[in-house]
Amino acid sequence: MTLLTHEAQEKVVALLISEGLVSREKVQEVVEEVAKTKQPLLATLTARKITDAETITHATAVVMNVPYVSLKNVLFDPEILALLPLDVISRTMVVPLGEKNGQLYVAMLDVSNVQQTDYLSQLTQKPIRIMMASEEGIKSAIAQYRGDFTAVERAVKTSEESEVSHSADVKIITQDSPISKALSTILTFAAKSKASDIHIEPLEKSLVVRCRVDGVLRKVMELPKTIEPALVSRVKILSNLKIDEHRIPQDGQLTVLVDNKEIDLRIAISPVIW
């Protein structure tokens, strides 16, 4: 997070109090505490759960007169994240937000780091427009950039090496293949992104996975067509649907466990022309 002077921290706290986000009494207790412990005031407010890091980040942005962006629960377009290399994002804790009028918009933890901004400008050969985001939001975006879909990649590799020619064999193949882990990875990603819908859409030559977050349906990944039979069959098996029925729509349900929380899913499968 941006390093703040004592005066700037006081302005942030005053803003939080004036907006009714923290009580003056609670803040005074923390002020007396940090006078003894020598711990940072804003960090102590967060540790004591008097406020949260996202609120402090927003207030800090207001005090510093820089734009603020909340990255929590945001599902990024992979093409946007690809505007900066992963090693740069991980090292600098900077996330690309998009391009507009030849400028690259980024979210940063330390918006006062002029050297970092200059480095990004030289790297991309574009003017940089900065916005402030919380550490949690930045890390959430980086996790998406890394695209922890190794299980899906293994399933793709397996599907390309194996041919599934009989629907009667699908159940055995899916039980012994990485398809189950691949599906679990997709469901876990959607749940952590707080997606309301997951669309697995067969196209003529590929299989597209989309997630709806905050009402917006966004592409998460595109898989080879070869993975479709096993993946769809696995969904049907878990939902107690007929795996050999391809002509009519089917509805089912299943429950998944993500971070020790049960999530109920409604499954709808419809025939397509591809």
Secondary structure, DSSP 8 states (H G I E B T S, - for coil): -----HHHHHHHHHHHHHTTSS-HHHHHHHHHHHHHH---HHHHHHHTTSS-HHHHHHHHHHHHT--B---TT----HHHHTTS-HHHHHHHTEEEEEEETTEEEEEES-TT-HHHHHHHHHHHTS-EEEEE--HHHHHHHHHHHHT--HHHHHHHHHHHH-----HHHHHHHHHHSTHHHHHHHHHHHHHHTT-SEEEEEE-SSEEEEEEEETTEEEEEEEEEGGGHHHHHHHHHHHTT--TT--SS-EEEEEEEEETTEEEEEEEEE-----
